[in-house]
Structure formats: structure tokens, C-alpha cells
């Protein structure tokens, strides 16, 4: 079904391919690319890709489907060559897997991995410390989180929960009926290296918990809040 007139007027030029149902169906159904990977390639967030999948009436895949085999992760020489110049997240995005899957392959071959200070702190987070952090954040949501939550509730997401826990992580808002998390990304998410950390975290949520993540920056949240007011 062709999209209605004017439906793509807010899309950036790099993402105009989403208007083409045949192209999106080929990428998502035939090439089996996950929606987050399509989003990265087009320079938009995952929620935008999911929105266009629904508009074109393309059925979304279940996250518990059997995993595809990736021969690249069994090639030690290829992994060493790639990891010399790329992060595990970048390698994962290039072949359609998550960063943690790449880390497992690196560890299997004994390839020394390097972590930033932020990543090391996350990997060492204990369940107790994570629970304490969730409790603190649950009592004191930020202004940006409150705006996003209110806009989502007005838009019809009446089942959303705040600071829903998933292992050592928690998400700003979570819709159980859709298995979809909503993250309010402040200005600090635009700092160097933060996008890679977000992508690695999203990959863990998808692979280990079956939760897709839709991220909204400050501008997106303010527009959504004003639209749904």
C-alpha cells in the first residue's frame, strides 16, 4: 500500500528510502537486516524504522527467531584484522550482529579486548548496585524522562513502566505489550564514543532480553511533547 501524501516530509534525505515499500521489504524480509541496523545505515532512530514497517504493513519479526550463522565470527584472522581498527560494536553492525556477540568470538580466540572506563564500570555493576540505582532514578526521574513518559502516555502507550529492570540495566520507559523500550537521550549522548556504548547496550537488551529500543533526543522529545499536548 503506497504511503499517504506528506507522510515523509519530516524524514531526512538519507532516510527517504523508507518511503519505498519494496526497498524496505527487501532489506528487512529478504536481506534479514534488523530494524536497528537499517536505522543506523539511514541515520535515523529505530522507532522511525518500526513506524514505517507498520505503515507499509510489513510484519515485524519475533526477536526469539533462530539466529543466523555468521562465518566471519569463526575467522580468527579476519577478527584480528577488523578489531585492530574497529570497535566490537562497529564490527557487529557491519555483519548484522550485536557487539556482545563479537566480544564472545574475540574471547574464544584469546584476542585481548580493550574497554573504555565507562564500559568497564558497566560490566562490573553488581545486581545490588543496579537495583539501588534503579530505585534512586525511579524516585527522581529527570525532566526529560517525565516529558517523554507523559507524551507516550498521551499517545496511547498506557502500559508504560518507568525504570524497568533488565539484568544490570534499566530503561527509562518500557511497554510490556510491545516489548519496546523508550530511552530519553540528553545532550551528553552526543559526546564522542557515547553512540557506540548506546548501541552495545541496545544489542544486549535485544539479544538477551528480546527488548527493542527506541531512542529520542531532546529535540524529538520536545516536539513529541508539544504534539501530544
C-alpha positions in Angstrom: 0.0 0.0 0.0 1.6 3.3 -1.0 2.2 5.8 1.8 -0.1 8.7 2.1 0.9 12.0 0.7 3.0 14.1 3.0 3.9 11.1 5.3 7.7 11.5 4.6 8.1 15.3 4.9 9.9 15.0 8.2 12.4 12.4 7.1 16.0 13.4 6.5 17.2 13.0 2.9 19.3 10.0 3.9 16.2 8.1 5.0 13.9 8.7 2.1 14.3 5.1 1.1 11.8 4.3 3.9 9.1 5.7 1.6 9.8 2.8 -0.8 7.8 -0.2 0.5 9.6 -2.6 -2.0 13.1 -1.4 -0.8 12.2 -1.7 2.9 10.6 -5.2 2.4 13.8 -6.3 0.6 16.1 -5.0 3.3 14.0 -6.3 6.3 12.4 -9.5 4.9 14.8 -10.8 2.3 18.2 -9.5 3.5 17.0 -10.1 7.1 18.6 -6.9 8.4 17.3 -6.0 11.9 15.5 -2.7 12.2 18.2 -1.1 14.4 20.8 -1.8 11.7 18.6 -0.3 9.0 18.2 2.7 11.2 22.0 3.2 11.7 22.5 2.9 7.9 19.9 5.6 7.2 20.8 7.9 10.1 17.5 7.7 12.0 16.4 6.0 15.2 14.9 2.5 15.4 11.5 3.8 16.2 11.3 5.5 12.8 12.1 2.2 11.0 9.5 0.4 13.1 6.9 3.1 12.3 7.4 2.7 8.6 7.3 -1.1 8.8 3.8 -0.7 10.3 2.8 1.9 7.7 3.8 -0.5 4.9 2.1 -3.3 6.8 5.3 -5.4 6.9 5.1 -7.9 9.8 7.8 -7.4 12.4 9.9 -10.4 13.2 9.9 -12.0 16.6 13.2 -11.5 18.5 13.4 -15.1 19.6 13.8 -16.4 16.0 16.8 -18.7 15.3 20.0 -16.8 15.0 21.7 -16.7 11.6 25.2 -18.1 11.4 28.0 -15.6 10.6 31.1 -17.3 9.3 33.1 -14.1 9.9 32.9 -14.8 13.7 34.7 -18.1 13.1 37.6 -16.5 11.2 40.3 -15.6 13.7 42.5 -13.7 11.2 39.5 -11.6 10.0 38.5 -10.8 13.5 42.0 -9.7 14.5 42.3 -7.5 11.4 38.9 -5.9 12.0 39.5 -5.4 15.7 42.8 -3.6 15.1 40.9 -0.6 13.6 37.2 -1.0 14.7 35.3 -1.5 18.0 33.3 -4.6 18.6 30.1 -2.6 18.1 31.3 -1.4 14.6 32.2 -4.9 13.6 28.8 -6.2 14.8 27.0 -3.5 12.8 29.0 -4.4 9.6 27.8 -8.0 9.7 24.4 -7.7 11.4 25.1 -9.0 14.9 25.4 -7.3 18.3 28.6 -6.1 19.9 28.4 -8.7 22.7 28.3 -11.5 20.1 31.6 -10.1 18.6 33.1 -10.0 22.1 32.3 -13.7 22.7 34.1 -14.5 19.4 37.1 -12.4 20.4 37.3 -14.1 23.8 37.0 -17.5 22.2 40.2 -16.8 20.1 42.0 -15.2 23.0 42.1 -11.8 21.4 42.8 -9.1 24.0 39.8 -6.8 24.4 40.0 -3.1 25.4 37.2 -1.3 27.3 36.7 2.3 28.0 36.3 3.4 31.6 32.6 3.7 31.1 32.3 0.2 29.7 34.4 -1.3 32.4 32.2 0.2 35.1 29.1 -1.1 33.4 30.4 -4.7 33.2 31.3 -4.6 36.9 27.9 -3.4 38.0 26.5 -5.8 40.7 22.8 -6.7 40.8 22.6 -4.9 44.1 24.2 -1.7 42.8 22.0 -1.8 39.8 18.8 -2.2 42.0 19.9 0.7 44.1 20.4 2.9 41.0 17.0 1.9 39.6 15.4 2.8 43.0 17.1 6.2 43.1 16.2 7.0 39.5 12.6 5.7 39.9 12.1 8.2 42.7 13.6 11.1 40.9 13.0 10.9 37.1 14.6 13.7 35.1 12.5 16.4 33.4 13.3 14.9 30.0 12.1 11.5 31.2 8.9 13.0 32.6 8.2 14.8 29.3 8.8 11.6 27.3 6.7 9.5 29.6 3.8 11.9 29.5 4.0 12.2 25.7 4.0 8.4 25.3 1.0 8.1 27.7 -0.9 10.7 25.7 0.0 8.9 22.5 -1.7 5.7 23.7 1.1 3.8 25.5 -0.9 3.4 28.6 1.0 0.4 29.9 4.5 2.0 30.1 6.6 1.5 33.2 9.4 3.7 34.5 12.9 2.3 35.1 12.1 -1.3 34.2 15.0 -3.6 35.1 16.7 -5.9 32.7 19.7 -7.6 34.4 22.3 -4.9 35.2 20.4 -2.4 33.0 17.2 -0.4 33.3 15.3 1.5 30.7 13.6 4.9 31.0 10.2 3.6 29.9 9.1 0.2 28.9 5.9 -1.1 27.1 5.4 -4.8 28.0 2.7 -5.3 25.3 5.2 -4.3 22.6 8.5 -5.5 24.3 9.7 -2.0 23.4 11.9 0.3 25.5 11.9 4.1 25.2 15.1 6.0 26.1 15.4 9.8 26.7 18.8 10.7 25.4 20.1 14.0 26.8 22.8 16.1 25.2 25.5 14.0 26.7 24.6 11.2 24.4 26.1 13.2 21.6 29.6 13.1 23.1 32.3 11.1 21.4 32.0 7.4 22.0 28.6 7.5 23.5 26.8 6.3 20.4 28.9 3.1 20.4 28.1 2.5 24.1 24.4 3.0 23.5 24.5 0.6 20.5 26.3 -2.0 22.6 23.7 -1.7 25.4 20.8 -1.9 23.0 22.3 -5.0 21.5 22.4 -6.7 24.9 18.8 -5.8 25.6 17.7 -7.2 22.2 19.8 -10.4 22.3 19.4 -11.3 26.0 16.0 -9.9 26.8 14.2 -9.6 23.5 13.6 -5.9 24.0 13.9 -3.4 21.1 15.0 0.1 22.0 13.7 3.4 20.6 15.8 6.4 21.4 14.6 10.0 21.4 16.9 13.0 21.7 16.0 16.3 23.4 14.5 17.9 20.2 12.4 14.8 19.4 11.0 14.7 22.9 10.1 18.4 22.9 8.3 18.0 19.6 6.5 14.9 20.7 5.5 16.5 24.0 4.1 19.6 22.2 2.4 17.5 19.5 0.6 15.3 22.1 -0.2 18.2 24.5 
